[in-house]
């Protein structure tokens, strides 16, 4: 997999996770711990994207 393709996949995963976090925050049944874990995953993806893009 090329770096460009890998970056595109990471960006797609980040976007999907972002939408899931937003939805989870609107759902009263989702725990704060679950949302925090999702945000950590999102941050890791963002850091990986930044690392590869430079």
MOJOTA-V256310 format. One record per pair of residues at least 24 apart in sequence whose ideal C-beta (glycine too) atoms are under 10 Angstrom apart, sorted by the first residue. I is the first residue (numbers start at 1). J is the second residue. D is the distance in whole Angstrom. If there is no record, write none. Layout:
i=I j=J d=D
i=I j=J d=D
This chain:
i=3 j=52 d=6
i=3 j=53 d=9
i=4 j=52 d=9
i=6 j=48 d=9
i=6 j=49 d=9
i=6 j=52 d=7
i=7 j=48 d=9
i=7 j=49 d=6
i=7 j=52 d=6
i=7 j=53 d=6
i=8 j=49 d=10
i=9 j=45 d=10
i=10 j=44 d=10
i=10 j=45 d=6
i=10 j=46 d=9
i=10 j=48 d=6
i=10 j=49 d=5
i=10 j=51 d=10
i=10 j=52 d=7
i=10 j=53 d=9
i=11 j=45 d=8
i=11 j=46 d=9
i=11 j=49 d=6
i=11 j=53 d=10
i=12 j=45 d=10
i=13 j=41 d=9
i=13 j=42 d=9
i=13 j=45 d=6
i=13 j=48 d=10
i=13 j=49 d=9
i=14 j=41 d=9
i=14 j=42 d=6
i=14 j=43 d=10
i=14 j=44 d=10
i=14 j=45 d=4
i=14 j=46 d=6
i=14 j=48 d=9
i=14 j=49 d=7
i=15 j=42 d=10
i=15 j=45 d=10
i=16 j=42 d=10
i=16 j=45 d=10
i=17 j=41 d=6
i=17 j=42 d=5
i=17 j=43 d=10
i=17 j=44 d=10
i=17 j=45 d=7
i=17 j=46 d=10
i=18 j=42 d=6
i=18 j=45 d=9
i=18 j=46 d=10
